[in-house]
Amino acid sequence: MVRHVVMWKFKAGERENMERFLAGLNGLKGQIAELVDMETGIDWGGEGNYDAVLIATFRSREDLERYQKDPRHVAVSSLCKSIRADRVAVDFEF
C-alpha cells in the first residue's frame, strides 16, 4: 500500500477557491478506481502552518501514478496550481 500526503499553502484571499478545490478533490473519492481512500482537512492551527492537507491511500505506486494522470484529477489540480503559494508532498509504502 502507498500513502500520498500533500500539504498546501494558498495565496492570500483564496479561501473560497481553496474550499472549492478541496470539494473537487473530495469528489474524486469513489470516482477514480485507483484511489482506495482519502481524507482532506483545513488547518485551524494558525500562523506558520500549511493551510490544507490531503492523505490518500493507493494499492501501489503505479496506481498513484495513474491517479495523478487521470483527467478528473488533472482538472481539479489545475485550480490548485493557480491559487497555491507552496506545496509539499511525501509518498511512502506501508
N, C-alpha and C positions, 0 to 999 in steps of 0.2 A: 504494500500500500504506500501511497505517496501523499504527503501533506504539502499544500501550497498555501503559504501565508504571505499576504501582501498588506502593507500599510501605506496610506496616502496622507499628504498634507495638501490642502486645497488653497487656491488663491483667495485673498480677502474678497468678501462679497459674493462668494459662490455657494453659500449654504443651500439654497433652493436647488441649484444644479447638482450639488453633491447628493442630496436626498433623491433627486430624480435618477442619478447614476446608480445609486445603491438599490433603488427599487427595480431598475432594469436588470441589474446584476442578480438580485434575488429572484427575478422572474425566469432566470435560466435554469433554476432547480426544477428537475423533472422534464426539462425540455432537451437537454443535451445528455445523451446516454452515458457518456464517459464520466460525468460528474456524479460521484457517489453521494456526497453530502457537502453542504456548505452552510456557513453562517457569516453574517456581517454584523458590524457594530459601529456605533458612533461614539467617540471618546467623550467623556464628561470630566476628565482629569484636568484639563486646562493648559496653561502656558507650557510650551516646550514639548508637549505630546503630539503625536500624529493625530489626524482628525478622524480617520476611519480605518477599519481592518476587514479583511476577508480571510477566512480559514476554510479551505476547501480540501476535500479528500478524493483521491483517484486510485484506481487499482494498479496503475503502472505509470512510468514516465511517458510512455507512448500515449496513454490516454490523456495525460495532462497536455501534451503537445497537440493532440487532436482538438481538445477543448479550446486551446489558445488560438487555433486556426479556424475554428468554427465561425461561419459568417455571423451568427447571432451574438457570439462573444465579441467578435471584432467590432460590430456595430455599437454595442454597449461601451466597449473600451474606448472608442473614438471620442465619446463625450468626456470620459475621464481625462484623456490626454489633453483636451482643450482647457480643462479647468484646474488641473493639478499643478502644484508647485514642486512637489517631490514625491518619490515613490521608492519604497524598499521592499524586497521580497526575499523569502527563504523557501526553498523546496527541499524536502528530506523524505527518506524512506523510513517506515516504522513497521 
